[in-house]
Amino acid sequence: MPTLAERAETLRTTGLAPLLTTAQLMARYGVSNWTVNEWVKNGCPVEPTAFRGRRFDLEAVRTWMAERAQLAATA
C-alpha cells in the first residue's frame, strides 16, 4: 500500500490531494481521538464522504489551525 507521501505525489499532477482518516490525522499531529473530535466540534474542516467516517484535507486543517493560532495570539 502506498504511503501518504507517495499518494500525494501521484495526485499532485491532477490538482487533488489525498484525504486523511481520523487515525492518520491523529498520527500526523500526535493527538488522541478525543482531541480530533474536539477540533471538529470547534470548526475543524471535515470533507463530506459517501460512506461512514470522516476525512480531512491536510491543507484545510493546517489553514484552520493557523487561523486559530493567529486569533489566540491577538486575543
N, C-alpha and C positions, 0 to 999 in steps of 0.2 A: 504494500500500500504506500503511495507517495506521501512524503511529508508535506506539511503546510507550505513550506518554502517552495517545494517542487510544484505543488498545485498552483501557487501564486504565480510562479514563473510561466507555467503553461497558460494560465488565463490572462496574463499581462497583455498579450497581443490582441485579445478580444475586448479589453477595457473592463473586464469583470474581475472581481476579487472573490476568493473563497470565503464562505461564511463559517464562523466558528460555532461549535456547540457550546453549551454551558460548561462542560468539562474542559474544553480547550481554552475557554476564556479564564476559567479558574486557574488552570495551569500557567497560562500566559502571565497573569498578574499575581500568582501565588496566594490566592484568596479562597475562601470557602464558598459553598453553595449558598449559604445564608447571605454572605456579602453580595454575591451576584443578584440574589433576589431583592435585596435592599436597593441596589443600584437601579434595578428595573422599576421598583416602586417609586424611586426618586427621579425617573425620567430617562434612564439609560436606553438608547435606541435599540429596539428589537426588530428584526426583519420578519415579515409575515412568511409563514410556510404553509404548504398544503397538507402538512401532517402534524401530529402532536409533537410538541417540543419547541424550543426556541433556537434561533440562530442570530448571530451577531456579526455585523460588519466591523472589522477591527478599526478601520479608519474612522467610522462614525463614532465608535466608542472612544477612541483617542480624542476626537474633537470634543465630545461631550465632557470627557474628563478635564481637558484643558480649559473649557469654559467654566466648569465648576471651580477649578483651581484659581482661575482669574477672579471669579466672584468672591471667593473666600479671601483672596489677597487684598481686595479692595474694601472688604467689609470691616 
